[in-house]
Amino acid sequence: MTKDPWTDSDPKPGDFDADLERIDPRYVEVHEGHHDARMTVLFSMEGEDAERLERIAAERGQPVDEVVADLLRDAERHTA
């Protein structure tokens, strides 16, 4: 079975080289890796979707970011 670096829990150096080569170099910054590195993704949500997410978080007693992470993991399990 072929590994998919986008879903592999331990991607290796070079796994994303082909993807990076397709990106305009103006938008790429190369940095040394760091084992404690974290990635933050910011997105905006408003209206009924935002209210729905806040309600779900309140019902679960979780912060919104944890609910979003749970929803993403659950969606990934359903597509696998």
BABA-104559 format. One record per residue (C-alpha): residue number from 0; x, y, z. Coordinates in steps of 0.2 Angstrom, whole numbers. Example, Ala and Ser with C-alpha at 12.3 -4.5 7.8 and 13.67 -1.06 7.14 Angstrom:
BABA-104559
+-----+-------+-------+-------+
!   i !    xx !    yy !    zz !
+-----+-------+-------+-------+
!   0 !    62 !   -22 !    39 !
!   1 !    68 !    -5 !    36 !
+-----+-------+-------+-------+
This chain:
BABA-104559
+-----+-------+-------+-------+
!   i !    xx !    yy !    zz !
+-----+-------+-------+-------+
!   0 !     0 !     0 !     0 !
!   1 !     7 !    17 !    -5 !
!   2 !     9 !    29 !    10 !
!   3 !     1 !    46 !     8 !
!   4 !    12 !    60 !    17 !
!   5 !    -4 !    71 !    19 !
!   6 !   -12 !    58 !    31 !
!   7 !     4 !    48 !    37 !
!   8 !     7 !    52 !    56 !
!   9 !    26 !    52 !    52 !
!  10 !    30 !    61 !    36 !
!  11 !    48 !    60 !    30 !
!  12 !    59 !    73 !    23 !
!  13 !    55 !    75 !     4 !
!  14 !    38 !    69 !     5 !
!  15 !    31 !    86 !     0 !
!  16 !    44 !    91 !   -12 !
!  17 !    33 !    88 !   -28 !
!  18 !    19 !    98 !   -20 !
!  19 !    31 !   113 !   -16 !
!  20 !    38 !   113 !   -33 !
!  21 !    21 !   117 !   -40 !
!  22 !    19 !   132 !   -28 !
!  23 !    25 !   149 !   -34 !
!  24 !    42 !   152 !   -26 !
!  25 !    36 !   169 !   -20 !
!  26 !    25 !   160 !    -7 !
!  27 !    38 !   148 !     0 !
!  28 !    49 !   150 !    15 !
!  29 !    61 !   137 !    19 !
!  30 !    65 !   134 !    37 !
!  31 !    74 !   120 !    47 !
!  32 !    63 !   108 !    55 !
!  33 !    60 !   108 !    74 !
!  34 !    53 !    93 !    84 !
!  35 !    42 !   105 !    95 !
!  36 !    35 !   115 !    80 !
!  37 !    16 !   118 !    79 !
!  38 !     5 !   124 !    66 !
!  39 !    -9 !   136 !    68 !
!  40 !   -23 !   138 !    55 !
!  41 !   -34 !   153 !    56 !
!  42 !   -51 !   153 !    48 !
!  43 !   -66 !   164 !    49 !
!  44 !   -84 !   158 !    52 !
!  45 !   -99 !   169 !    55 !
!  46 !  -118 !   168 !    56 !
!  47 !  -128 !   152 !    59 !
!  48 !  -112 !   141 !    57 !
!  49 !  -103 !   150 !    70 !
!  50 !  -118 !   150 !    82 !
!  51 !  -119 !   131 !    79 !
!  52 !  -101 !   128 !    83 !
!  53 !  -102 !   138 !    99 !
!  54 !  -118 !   128 !   104 !
!  55 !  -109 !   112 !   101 !
!  56 !   -94 !   118 !   111 !
!  57 !  -105 !   123 !   125 !
!  58 !  -114 !   106 !   125 !
!  59 !   -98 !    97 !   125 !
!  60 !   -89 !   108 !   138 !
!  61 !   -75 !   110 !   126 !
!  62 !   -66 !   125 !   118 !
!  63 !   -71 !   128 !   100 !
!  64 !   -54 !   123 !    94 !
!  65 !   -55 !   106 !   102 !
!  66 !   -73 !   104 !    94 !
!  67 !   -66 !   108 !    77 !
!  68 !   -51 !    96 !    79 !
!  69 !   -64 !    82 !    84 !
!  70 !   -75 !    86 !    69 !
!  71 !   -60 !    85 !    57 !
!  72 !   -54 !    69 !    64 !
!  73 !   -71 !    62 !    63 !
!  74 !   -73 !    68 !    45 !
!  75 !   -57 !    60 !    41 !
!  76 !   -62 !    43 !    48 !
!  77 !   -78 !    43 !    38 !
!  78 !   -68 !    46 !    22 !
!  79 !   -55 !    33 !    25 !
+-----+-------+-------+-------+
